[in-house]
């Protein structure tokens, strides 16, 4: 997958694998074309959570490692 921003990569990923879309994104708010990331999903760039960066608008550089992590629990 390639893209300039995190959102670009995630949209490309869900276009290629549509079954992932409801797992990664919530339904967009009315009037918005861009979906919101589910609160239970963590997206990391080089180990840093994008929520602590610029969110889905975080810019990517060549060589960045993007990880999409589902919710986990345990004990």
C-alpha positions in Angstrom: 0.0 0.0 0.0 1.2 3.5 -0.6 0.0 7.0 0.2 1.1 10.4 1.4 -0.9 10.2 4.6 -2.2 7.5 7.0 -5.7 8.0 5.7 -4.6 7.4 2.1 -3.0 4.1 3.0 -6.0 2.9 5.1 -8.5 3.8 2.3 -6.3 2.0 -0.2 -6.2 -1.0 2.1 -10.0 -1.1 2.6 -10.5 -0.6 -1.1 -8.4 -3.7 -1.8 -9.9 -5.6 1.2 -13.4 -4.3 1.7 -14.1 -6.6 4.6 -11.7 -4.6 6.7 -13.6 -1.3 6.3 -16.1 -1.8 9.1 -13.3 -3.1 11.4 -11.1 0.0 10.9 -13.6 2.8 10.3 -16.8 4.0 11.8 -19.6 5.4 9.6 -18.7 8.9 8.5 -20.6 11.7 10.1 -23.4 13.2 8.0 -21.9 15.7 5.5 -18.4 14.2 5.9 -16.7 12.1 3.2 -13.9 11.0 5.4 -14.6 8.1 7.8 -13.4 8.2 11.4 -11.1 5.5 12.8 -12.7 3.2 15.3 -11.7 4.0 18.8 -10.7 0.4 19.4 -8.2 0.3 16.6 -4.6 1.5 17.0 -2.6 2.6 14.1 1.2 3.0 14.7 3.9 4.6 12.5 7.3 3.3 13.5 5.8 2.3 16.9 4.1 5.7 17.5 0.4 5.9 17.8 -1.0 8.3 15.2 -3.5 9.6 17.8 -0.5 11.2 19.4 0.7 12.6 16.1 -1.6 14.2 13.5 -4.1 11.3 13.5 -5.2 10.2 10.0 -3.6 13.2 8.5 -0.1 12.1 9.7 2.3 12.3 6.8 4.3 9.2 5.8 7.9 9.0 4.6 9.6 6.4 2.6 10.5 3.5 4.8 7.9 4.2 7.5 6.3 1.1 9.0 2.6 1.3 9.5 0.9 -1.2 11.8 -2.9 -1.6 12.2 -3.6 -3.3 15.5 -7.0 -4.7 16.5 -8.3 -4.5 20.1 -6.8 -7.1 22.4 -7.4 -8.0 26.0 -6.3 -10.6 28.4 -5.0 -11.2 31.7 
